[in-house]
Each structure stands twice: as C-alpha cells, then as structure tokens.
Amino acid sequence: MAFDPIKALTNCSDAECTVQFLVAGSAASVFPSLEAAVIFARDNGGGWKDVEITVHLDREDIVYATGKTRTLIEALRKSR
C-alpha cells in the first residue's frame, strides 16, 4: 500500500503526536495533531535533520521516520 500523506494528515487531525529529533539529548515535543507536529518538524529542520513523528492512537502508535516526515512536510506545503 502506498503512503498517502494527505490521508494521514486528515486521519490524524486530532491524535496526539510527538516529534523527536534524532540528536543526542533532544527531548520529544508533544502536539495535539499530526499537522501541528509536521509544522514543528518543518520549522525546526525536519526537512534535513533526522526526525521521527509518532502518532499516538488508542490501539497502536504509528511512527513516521525521516523519509515519511519529509513527505508529510511537502504535502503540507502543497495543501496550503
């Protein structure tokens, strides 16, 4: 199944998310939606730094690593 970033942004519009830059000593930041998490990642170098966004759902967590985070950043730019 192909990754659909627009669908992910829509489906996770009210799910708590954390953003973790993969740098020693950096703490995870918590956000109320995937869009807010992607904006934070974008504004803090997620386009070129290694980053991981975790969507916290009731039954499972979904993790978007660096490549998919960059795809989410691009999709958000195109939708605005």
C-alpha positions in Angstrom: 0.0 0.0 0.0 1.4 3.4 -1.0 1.8 6.1 1.7 -0.8 8.8 1.3 0.4 11.9 3.2 -2.9 13.9 2.7 -4.9 11.0 4.1 -2.5 10.6 7.1 -2.8 14.4 7.9 -6.6 14.1 7.7 -7.0 10.9 9.6 -4.7 12.1 12.4 -6.1 15.6 12.7 -7.0 15.1 16.4 -4.5 12.5 17.5 -1.8 13.4 20.0 1.7 13.3 18.4 5.3 13.6 19.5 8.2 14.8 17.5 11.7 13.5 18.3 14.8 14.8 16.5 17.3 12.0 16.4 20.1 14.0 18.2 21.6 13.0 21.5 20.0 14.9 24.4 17.0 16.3 22.5 13.6 15.8 24.2 10.4 14.8 22.4 7.8 17.5 21.9 4.0 16.8 22.2 1.4 18.2 19.8 -2.4 17.9 19.5 -2.4 16.8 15.9 -0.2 15.4 13.1 -0.4 18.7 11.2 0.9 20.6 14.3 3.7 18.1 14.6 4.6 18.3 11.0 4.7 22.1 11.2 7.0 22.0 14.2 9.3 19.4 12.4 9.4 21.6 9.3 10.1 24.8 11.2 12.9 23.1 13.2 14.8 21.4 10.3 12.9 18.2 9.7 13.5 18.6 6.0 17.2 17.9 6.5 17.6 16.6 10.1 16.8 13.0 11.1 13.4 13.2 12.8 10.6 10.8 13.9 7.0 11.7 14.4 4.9 9.3 16.5 1.1 9.4 16.3 -0.4 8.0 19.5 -3.7 6.2 18.8 -5.8 4.2 21.2 -4.7 0.7 20.0 -1.4 1.4 18.4 1.2 4.0 17.6 2.2 5.0 14.1 5.8 6.1 13.6 6.8 8.3 10.6 10.6 8.3 10.3 12.7 10.9 8.4 11.7 10.0 4.8 7.9 9.9 5.5 8.2 13.0 7.7 9.8 14.8 4.7 6.9 13.6 2.5 4.4 14.9 5.1 6.2 18.3 5.1 6.0 18.5 1.3 2.3 17.5 1.3 1.5 20.2 3.9 3.3 22.8 1.7 1.3 21.8 -1.3 -2.0 21.9 0.5 -1.6 25.5 1.8 
